[in-house]
Amino acid sequence: MDPLRTEQRGPALWLTLNRPEKRNPLGRDLLRALHGAIMGAVDRDDVRCIVLAGAGPVFCAGADLTEFVQAEDPAVLAADGELLARLLQAIVDSPKPVIARVQGAALAGGAGLVAAADIVVAADDARFGFTEVRIGLVPAVISPFVLRAIGRRAAQAHFLTGAPFDAAEALRIGLVHRVVPANALDAAVDEIVGALGRAAPGALGSVKRLLDQVQGLGVGEARDLTIRTLAERRASEEGQEGMRAFLEKRDAAWVTH
Protein backbone atom coordinates (compact mmCIF):
# COMPACT_ATOMS: atom_id res chain seq x y z
CA MET A 1 0.00 0.00 0.00
CA ASP A 2 1.33 3.42 -0.94
CA PRO A 3 1.96 5.54 2.18
CA LEU A 4 0.42 8.57 0.45
CA ARG A 5 -2.78 8.78 -1.56
CA THR A 6 -3.17 11.73 -3.94
CA GLU A 7 -6.44 12.91 -5.40
CA GLN A 8 -7.49 16.01 -7.32
CA ARG A 9 -10.84 17.33 -6.08
CA GLY A 10 -11.70 20.39 -8.11
CA PRO A 11 -9.05 23.03 -7.43
CA ALA A 12 -7.68 21.17 -4.38
CA LEU A 13 -4.97 18.52 -4.33
CA TRP A 14 -5.74 16.13 -1.50
CA LEU A 15 -2.71 14.42 0.05
CA THR A 16 -3.91 11.66 2.36
CA LEU A 17 -1.59 9.86 4.76
CA ASN A 18 -2.44 6.27 3.98
CA ARG A 19 -1.36 3.85 6.70
CA PRO A 20 -4.47 3.91 8.88
CA GLU A 21 -3.70 0.58 10.51
CA LYS A 22 -0.58 2.22 12.04
CA ARG A 23 -2.25 5.58 12.74
CA ASN A 24 -0.51 7.17 9.73
CA PRO A 25 3.03 7.41 11.13
CA LEU A 26 5.62 9.63 9.51
CA GLY A 27 8.07 7.14 8.07
CA ARG A 28 10.83 7.87 5.59
CA ASP A 29 8.82 6.86 2.53
CA LEU A 30 5.86 9.01 3.56
CA LEU A 31 8.05 12.02 4.32
CA ARG A 32 9.66 11.77 0.90
CA ALA A 33 6.32 11.27 -0.85
CA LEU A 34 4.71 14.24 0.90
CA HIS A 35 7.65 16.49 0.10
CA GLY A 36 7.63 15.44 -3.53
CA ALA A 37 3.88 15.95 -3.90
CA ILE A 38 3.97 19.43 -2.35
CA MET A 39 6.92 20.51 -4.46
CA GLY A 40 5.32 19.01 -7.56
CA ALA A 41 2.18 21.10 -7.04
CA VAL A 42 4.01 24.44 -7.07
CA ASP A 43 3.85 24.95 -10.85
CA ARG A 44 0.51 23.23 -11.47
CA ASP A 45 -2.16 25.69 -12.57
CA ASP A 46 -4.91 23.16 -11.77
CA VAL A 47 -3.89 23.11 -8.09
CA ARG A 48 -5.05 26.15 -6.17
CA CYS A 49 -4.60 24.69 -2.71
CA ILE A 50 -3.46 21.52 -0.93
CA VAL A 51 -5.38 19.54 1.68
CA LEU A 52 -3.46 17.34 4.14
CA ALA A 53 -5.64 14.54 5.48
CA GLY A 54 -5.26 11.20 7.22
CA ALA A 55 -6.97 7.95 6.26
CA GLY A 56 -8.94 6.15 8.96
CA PRO A 57 -9.74 7.42 12.45
CA VAL A 58 -6.47 9.29 13.11
CA PHE A 59 -4.79 12.15 11.25
CA CYS A 60 -1.20 11.35 12.28
CA ALA A 61 0.25 9.88 15.47
CA GLY A 62 3.79 11.11 14.85
CA ALA A 63 7.03 9.49 13.74
CA ASP A 64 7.26 5.84 12.74
CA LEU A 65 9.22 4.68 15.78
CA THR A 66 9.64 1.18 14.34
CA GLU A 67 11.97 2.77 11.77
CA PHE A 68 13.68 5.33 13.94
CA VAL A 69 14.43 3.13 16.95
CA GLN A 70 16.67 1.00 14.75
CA ALA A 71 18.87 3.88 13.62
CA GLU A 72 22.18 4.27 15.47
CA ASP A 73 24.39 5.87 12.83
CA PRO A 74 24.56 9.63 13.54
CA ALA A 75 24.45 10.34 9.80
CA VAL A 76 21.21 8.36 9.46
CA LEU A 77 19.71 10.11 12.48
CA ALA A 78 20.57 13.50 11.03
CA ALA A 79 19.16 12.50 7.63
CA ASP A 80 15.87 11.52 9.26
CA GLY A 81 15.62 14.95 10.87
CA GLU A 82 16.42 16.56 7.53
CA LEU A 83 13.54 14.71 5.84
CA LEU A 84 11.03 16.13 8.32
CA ALA A 85 12.56 19.62 8.25
CA ARG A 86 12.45 19.72 4.44
CA LEU A 87 8.80 18.68 4.44
CA LEU A 88 7.72 21.27 6.98
CA GLN A 89 9.64 24.01 5.19
CA ALA A 90 8.08 22.98 1.86
CA ILE A 91 4.62 23.43 3.41
CA VAL A 92 5.54 26.89 4.67
CA ASP A 93 7.21 27.94 1.41
CA SER A 94 4.55 26.57 -0.94
CA PRO A 95 2.73 29.36 -2.79
CA LYS A 96 -0.35 27.12 -2.63
CA PRO A 97 -2.22 27.43 0.69
CA VAL A 98 -2.06 24.20 2.69
CA ILE A 99 -5.12 23.15 4.69
CA ALA A 100 -4.84 20.50 7.42
CA ARG A 101 -7.98 18.41 7.97
CA VAL A 102 -7.57 16.86 11.42
CA GLN A 103 -9.55 14.03 12.95
CA GLY A 104 -8.76 11.66 15.81
CA ALA A 105 -5.29 12.74 16.86
CA ALA A 106 -2.33 14.81 15.72
CA LEU A 107 0.61 14.02 17.95
CA ALA A 108 4.32 14.92 17.96
CA GLY A 109 5.38 15.14 14.30
CA GLY A 110 1.71 15.02 13.32
CA ALA A 111 1.14 18.16 15.39
CA GLY A 112 4.16 19.60 13.60
CA LEU A 113 2.36 19.12 10.28
CA VAL A 114 -0.61 20.97 11.74
CA ALA A 115 1.61 23.84 12.92
CA ALA A 116 3.20 24.21 9.47
CA ALA A 117 -0.15 24.29 7.63
CA ASP A 118 -1.69 27.62 6.67
CA ILE A 119 -5.26 26.83 7.73
CA VAL A 120 -6.35 24.07 10.10
CA VAL A 121 -9.81 22.59 10.58
CA ALA A 122 -10.24 20.03 13.35
CA ALA A 123 -12.98 17.74 14.53
CA ASP A 124 -14.31 18.69 17.94
CA ASP A 125 -13.18 15.35 19.38
CA ALA A 126 -9.63 15.56 17.97
CA ARG A 127 -6.66 15.39 20.31
CA PHE A 128 -3.31 17.11 19.95
CA GLY A 129 -0.01 16.82 21.76
CA PHE A 130 3.71 17.47 21.68
CA THR A 131 4.36 14.20 23.46
CA GLU A 132 8.05 13.67 22.71
CA VAL A 133 9.32 14.14 26.28
CA ARG A 134 7.20 11.19 27.39
CA ILE A 135 9.40 8.84 25.36
CA GLY A 136 12.70 10.57 26.10
CA LEU A 137 12.80 12.75 22.98
CA VAL A 138 12.26 16.45 22.31
CA PRO A 139 10.13 18.25 19.67
CA ALA A 140 13.28 19.64 18.10
CA VAL A 141 12.71 19.74 14.34
CA ILE A 142 9.10 20.87 14.63
CA SER A 143 9.85 23.57 17.23
CA PRO A 144 10.42 26.52 14.84
CA PHE A 145 7.13 25.79 13.11
CA VAL A 146 5.24 25.40 16.38
CA LEU A 147 6.69 28.62 17.79
CA ARG A 148 5.66 30.36 14.56
CA ALA A 149 2.11 29.10 15.04
CA ILE A 150 1.43 29.44 18.76
CA GLY A 151 4.26 31.45 20.33
CA ARG A 152 6.80 30.58 23.01
CA ARG A 153 4.61 30.58 26.13
CA ALA A 154 2.04 28.12 24.85
CA ALA A 155 4.74 25.98 23.24
CA GLN A 156 6.77 25.94 26.44
CA ALA A 157 3.93 24.58 28.56
CA HIS A 158 2.89 21.95 26.03
CA PHE A 159 6.44 20.87 25.16
CA LEU A 160 7.40 20.43 28.82
CA THR A 161 4.34 18.51 29.99
CA GLY A 162 3.88 16.45 26.83
CA ALA A 163 0.23 16.14 27.81
CA PRO A 164 -2.36 15.66 25.07
CA PHE A 165 -4.95 18.42 24.79
CA ASP A 166 -8.31 18.79 23.13
CA ALA A 167 -9.49 20.74 20.11
CA ALA A 168 -10.83 23.57 22.25
CA GLU A 169 -7.37 24.16 23.69
CA ALA A 170 -5.81 23.89 20.22
CA LEU A 171 -8.23 26.60 19.07
CA ARG A 172 -7.50 28.77 22.09
CA ILE A 173 -3.73 28.77 21.54
CA GLY A 174 -4.01 29.25 17.78
CA LEU A 175 -2.85 25.83 16.62
CA VAL A 176 -6.14 25.36 14.75
CA HIS A 177 -8.45 27.91 13.20
CA ARG A 178 -11.80 26.18 13.23
CA VAL A 179 -13.39 23.32 15.20
CA VAL A 180 -16.43 21.51 13.83
CA PRO A 181 -18.31 18.26 14.51
CA ALA A 182 -16.51 15.29 12.99
CA ASN A 183 -19.27 14.75 10.44
CA ALA A 184 -18.87 18.35 9.24
CA LEU A 185 -15.12 18.22 8.56
CA ASP A 186 -15.33 17.76 4.80
CA ALA A 187 -17.95 20.47 4.43
CA ALA A 188 -15.76 22.88 6.39
CA VAL A 189 -12.76 22.05 4.22
CA ASP A 190 -14.84 22.48 1.06
CA GLU A 191 -15.94 25.91 2.29
CA ILE A 192 -12.34 27.00 2.74
CA VAL A 193 -11.35 25.57 -0.65
CA GLY A 194 -14.22 27.52 -2.18
CA ALA A 195 -13.07 30.75 -0.54
CA LEU A 196 -9.50 30.20 -1.75
CA GLY A 197 -10.87 29.54 -5.24
CA ARG A 198 -12.15 33.11 -5.36
CA ALA A 199 -8.71 34.52 -4.56
CA ALA A 200 -6.05 35.26 -7.16
CA PRO A 201 -3.43 32.47 -7.15
CA GLY A 202 -0.51 34.88 -7.28
CA ALA A 203 -1.99 37.01 -4.51
CA LEU A 204 -2.24 33.96 -2.25
CA GLY A 205 1.45 33.22 -2.69
CA SER A 206 2.26 36.87 -2.15
CA VAL A 207 0.31 36.90 1.12
CA LYS A 208 2.25 33.89 2.40
CA ARG A 209 5.58 35.54 1.56
CA LEU A 210 4.50 38.88 3.01
CA LEU A 211 3.56 37.38 6.37
CA ASP A 212 6.98 35.76 6.72
CA GLN A 213 8.86 38.81 5.45
CA VAL A 214 7.12 41.45 7.54
CA GLN A 215 7.31 39.57 10.85
CA GLY A 216 10.10 40.94 12.99
CA LEU A 217 10.81 43.98 10.82
CA GLY A 218 11.04 47.43 12.25
CA VAL A 219 8.40 49.99 11.36
CA GLY A 220 10.56 51.63 8.70
CA GLU A 221 11.58 48.35 7.05
CA ALA A 222 8.01 47.09 7.13
CA ARG A 223 6.82 50.35 5.58
CA ASP A 224 9.16 49.99 2.61
CA LEU A 225 8.30 46.32 2.09
CA THR A 226 4.54 46.78 2.32
CA ILE A 227 4.43 49.83 0.03
CA ARG A 228 6.53 47.98 -2.56
CA THR A 229 4.38 44.85 -2.29
CA LEU A 230 1.13 46.81 -2.72
CA ALA A 231 2.51 48.68 -5.73
CA GLU A 232 3.64 45.44 -7.36
CA ARG A 233 0.28 43.77 -6.86
CA ARG A 234 -1.70 46.78 -8.14
CA ALA A 235 0.43 46.83 -11.29
CA SER A 236 0.29 43.06 -11.79
CA GLU A 237 -1.94 41.35 -14.35
CA GLU A 238 -3.94 39.80 -11.52
CA GLY A 239 -4.32 43.10 -9.73
CA GLN A 240 -5.56 44.84 -12.84
CA GLU A 241 -7.99 42.02 -13.67
CA GLY A 242 -9.30 41.90 -10.11
CA MET A 243 -9.97 45.63 -9.92
CA ARG A 244 -11.65 45.65 -13.31
CA ALA A 245 -13.83 42.67 -12.34
CA PHE A 246 -14.89 44.42 -9.14
CA LEU A 247 -15.81 47.63 -10.96
CA GLU A 248 -17.63 45.70 -13.68
CA LYS A 249 -19.46 43.60 -11.08
CA ARG A 250 -18.31 40.24 -12.47
CA ASP A 251 -16.15 37.36 -11.33
CA ALA A 252 -12.44 37.67 -11.95
CA ALA A 253 -10.95 35.32 -14.53
CA TRP A 254 -9.39 33.02 -11.91
CA VAL A 255 -12.55 32.34 -9.86
CA THR A 256 -13.41 28.64 -9.57
CA HIS A 257 -16.97 27.36 -9.11
RODRENRO-52046 format. One record per residue (C-alpha): residue number from 1; x negated, z negated, y negated. Coordinates in nm, 2 decimals. Layout:
  nr      x      z      y
 NUM      X      Z      Y
...
***
This chain:
  nr      x      z      y
   1   0.00   0.00   0.00
   2  -0.13   0.09  -0.34
   3  -0.20  -0.22  -0.55
   4  -0.04  -0.04  -0.86
   5   0.28   0.16  -0.88
   6   0.32   0.39  -1.17
   7   0.64   0.54  -1.29
   8   0.75   0.73  -1.60
   9   1.08   0.61  -1.73
  10   1.17   0.81  -2.04
  11   0.91   0.74  -2.30
  12   0.77   0.44  -2.12
  13   0.50   0.43  -1.85
  14   0.57   0.15  -1.61
  15   0.27   0.00  -1.44
  16   0.39  -0.24  -1.17
  17   0.16  -0.48  -0.99
  18   0.24  -0.40  -0.63
  19   0.14  -0.67  -0.38
  20   0.45  -0.89  -0.39
  21   0.37  -1.05  -0.06
  22   0.06  -1.20  -0.22
  23   0.22  -1.27  -0.56
  24   0.05  -0.97  -0.72
  25  -0.30  -1.11  -0.74
  26  -0.56  -0.95  -0.96
  27  -0.81  -0.81  -0.71
  28  -1.08  -0.56  -0.79
  29  -0.88  -0.25  -0.69
  30  -0.59  -0.36  -0.90
  31  -0.81  -0.43  -1.20
  32  -0.97  -0.09  -1.18
  33  -0.63   0.08  -1.13
  34  -0.47  -0.09  -1.42
  35  -0.76  -0.01  -1.65
  36  -0.76   0.35  -1.54
  37  -0.39   0.39  -1.60
  38  -0.40   0.24  -1.94
  39  -0.69   0.45  -2.05
  40  -0.53   0.76  -1.90
  41  -0.22   0.70  -2.11
  42  -0.40   0.71  -2.44
  43  -0.39   1.08  -2.49
  44  -0.05   1.15  -2.32
  45   0.22   1.26  -2.57
  46   0.49   1.18  -2.32
  47   0.39   0.81  -2.31
  48   0.51   0.62  -2.61
  49   0.46   0.27  -2.47
  50   0.35   0.09  -2.15
  51   0.54  -0.17  -1.95
  52   0.35  -0.41  -1.73
  53   0.56  -0.55  -1.45
  54   0.53  -0.72  -1.12
  55   0.70  -0.63  -0.79
  56   0.89  -0.90  -0.61
  57   0.97  -1.25  -0.74
  58   0.65  -1.31  -0.93
  59   0.48  -1.12  -1.21
  60   0.12  -1.23  -1.14
  61  -0.02  -1.55  -0.99
  62  -0.38  -1.48  -1.11
  63  -0.70  -1.37  -0.95
  64  -0.73  -1.27  -0.58
  65  -0.92  -1.58  -0.47
  66  -0.96  -1.43  -0.12
  67  -1.20  -1.18  -0.28
  68  -1.37  -1.39  -0.53
  69  -1.44  -1.70  -0.31
  70  -1.67  -1.47  -0.10
  71  -1.89  -1.36  -0.39
  72  -2.22  -1.55  -0.43
  73  -2.44  -1.28  -0.59
  74  -2.46  -1.35  -0.96
  75  -2.45  -0.98  -1.03
  76  -2.12  -0.95  -0.84
  77  -1.97  -1.25  -1.01
  78  -2.06  -1.10  -1.35
  79  -1.92  -0.76  -1.25
  80  -1.59  -0.93  -1.15
  81  -1.56  -1.09  -1.49
  82  -1.64  -0.75  -1.66
  83  -1.35  -0.58  -1.47
  84  -1.10  -0.83  -1.61
  85  -1.26  -0.83  -1.96
  86  -1.25  -0.44  -1.97
  87  -0.88  -0.44  -1.87
  88  -0.77  -0.70  -2.13
  89  -0.96  -0.52  -2.40
  90  -0.81  -0.19  -2.30
  91  -0.46  -0.34  -2.34
  92  -0.55  -0.47  -2.69
  93  -0.72  -0.14  -2.79
  94  -0.46   0.09  -2.66
  95  -0.27   0.28  -2.94
  96   0.03   0.26  -2.71
  97   0.22  -0.07  -2.74
  98   0.21  -0.27  -2.42
  99   0.51  -0.47  -2.32
 100   0.48  -0.74  -2.05
 101   0.80  -0.80  -1.84
 102   0.76  -1.14  -1.69
 103   0.96  -1.30  -1.40
 104   0.88  -1.58  -1.17
 105   0.53  -1.69  -1.27
 106   0.23  -1.57  -1.48
 107  -0.06  -1.80  -1.40
 108  -0.43  -1.80  -1.49
 109  -0.54  -1.43  -1.51
 110  -0.17  -1.33  -1.50
 111  -0.11  -1.54  -1.82
 112  -0.42  -1.36  -1.96
 113  -0.24  -1.03  -1.91
 114   0.06  -1.17  -2.10
 115  -0.16  -1.29  -2.38
 116  -0.32  -0.95  -2.42
 117   0.01  -0.76  -2.43
 118   0.17  -0.67  -2.76
 119   0.53  -0.77  -2.68
 120   0.63  -1.01  -2.41
 121   0.98  -1.06  -2.26
 122   1.02  -1.33  -2.00
 123   1.30  -1.45  -1.77
 124   1.43  -1.79  -1.87
 125   1.32  -1.94  -1.53
 126   0.96  -1.80  -1.56
 127   0.67  -2.03  -1.54
 128   0.33  -2.00  -1.71
 129   0.00  -2.18  -1.68
 130  -0.37  -2.17  -1.75
 131  -0.44  -2.35  -1.42
 132  -0.80  -2.27  -1.37
 133  -0.93  -2.63  -1.41
 134  -0.72  -2.74  -1.12
 135  -0.94  -2.54  -0.88
 136  -1.27  -2.61  -1.06
 137  -1.28  -2.30  -1.28
 138  -1.23  -2.23  -1.65
 139  -1.01  -1.97  -1.83
 140  -1.33  -1.81  -1.96
 141  -1.27  -1.43  -1.97
 142  -0.91  -1.46  -2.09
 143  -0.98  -1.72  -2.36
 144  -1.04  -1.48  -2.65
 145  -0.71  -1.31  -2.58
 146  -0.52  -1.64  -2.54
 147  -0.67  -1.78  -2.86
 148  -0.57  -1.46  -3.04
 149  -0.21  -1.50  -2.91
 150  -0.14  -1.88  -2.94
 151  -0.43  -2.03  -3.15
 152  -0.68  -2.30  -3.06
 153  -0.46  -2.61  -3.06
 154  -0.20  -2.48  -2.81
 155  -0.47  -2.32  -2.60
 156  -0.68  -2.64  -2.59
 157  -0.39  -2.86  -2.46
 158  -0.29  -2.60  -2.19
 159  -0.64  -2.52  -2.09
 160  -0.74  -2.88  -2.04
 161  -0.43  -3.00  -1.85
 162  -0.39  -2.68  -1.65
 163  -0.02  -2.78  -1.61
 164   0.24  -2.51  -1.57
 165   0.50  -2.48  -1.84
 166   0.83  -2.31  -1.88
 167   0.95  -2.01  -2.07
 168   1.08  -2.23  -2.36
 169   0.74  -2.37  -2.42
 170   0.58  -2.02  -2.39
 171   0.82  -1.91  -2.66
 172   0.75  -2.21  -2.88
 173   0.37  -2.15  -2.88
 174   0.40  -1.78  -2.92
 175   0.28  -1.66  -2.58
 176   0.61  -1.48  -2.54
 177   0.85  -1.32  -2.79
 178   1.18  -1.32  -2.62
 179   1.34  -1.52  -2.33
 180   1.64  -1.38  -2.15
 181   1.83  -1.45  -1.83
 182   1.65  -1.30  -1.53
 183   1.93  -1.04  -1.47
 184   1.89  -0.92  -1.83
 185   1.51  -0.86  -1.82
 186   1.53  -0.48  -1.78
 187   1.80  -0.44  -2.05
 188   1.58  -0.64  -2.29
 189   1.28  -0.42  -2.21
 190   1.48  -0.11  -2.25
 191   1.59  -0.23  -2.59
 192   1.23  -0.27  -2.70
 193   1.13   0.06  -2.56
 194   1.42   0.22  -2.75
 195   1.31   0.05  -3.08
 196   0.95   0.18  -3.02
 197   1.09   0.52  -2.95
 198   1.22   0.54  -3.31
 199   0.87   0.46  -3.45
 200   0.60   0.72  -3.53
 201   0.34   0.71  -3.25
 202   0.05   0.73  -3.49
 203   0.20   0.45  -3.70
 204   0.22   0.22  -3.40
 205  -0.14   0.27  -3.32
 206  -0.23   0.21  -3.69
 207  -0.03  -0.11  -3.69
 208  -0.22  -0.24  -3.39
 209  -0.56  -0.16  -3.55
 210  -0.45  -0.30  -3.89
 211  -0.36  -0.64  -3.74
 212  -0.70  -0.67  -3.58
 213  -0.89  -0.54  -3.88
 214  -0.71  -0.75  -4.15
 215  -0.73  -1.08  -3.96
 216  -1.01  -1.30  -4.09
 217  -1.08  -1.08  -4.40
 218  -1.10  -1.23  -4.74
 219  -0.84  -1.14  -5.00
 220  -1.06  -0.87  -5.16
 221  -1.16  -0.71  -4.84
 222  -0.80  -0.71  -4.71
 223  -0.68  -0.56  -5.04
 224  -0.92  -0.26  -5.00
 225  -0.83  -0.21  -4.63
 226  -0.45  -0.23  -4.68
 227  -0.44   0.00  -4.98
 228  -0.65   0.26  -4.80
 229  -0.44   0.23  -4.49
 230  -0.11   0.27  -4.68
 231  -0.25   0.57  -4.87
 232  -0.36   0.74  -4.54
 233  -0.03   0.69  -4.38
 234   0.17   0.81  -4.68
 235  -0.04   1.13  -4.68
 236  -0.03   1.18  -4.31
 237   0.19   1.43  -4.14
 238   0.39   1.15  -3.98
 239   0.43   0.97  -4.31
 240   0.56   1.28  -4.48
 241   0.80   1.37  -4.20
 242   0.93   1.01  -4.19
 243   1.00   0.99  -4.56
 244   1.16   1.33  -4.57
 245   1.38   1.23  -4.27
 246   1.49   0.91  -4.44
 247   1.58   1.10  -4.76
 248   1.76   1.37  -4.57
 249   1.95   1.11  -4.36
 250   1.83   1.25  -4.02
 251   1.62   1.13  -3.74
 252   1.24   1.20  -3.77
 253   1.10   1.45  -3.53
 254   0.94   1.19  -3.30
 255   1.25   0.99  -3.23
 256   1.34   0.96  -2.86
 257   1.70   0.91  -2.74
***
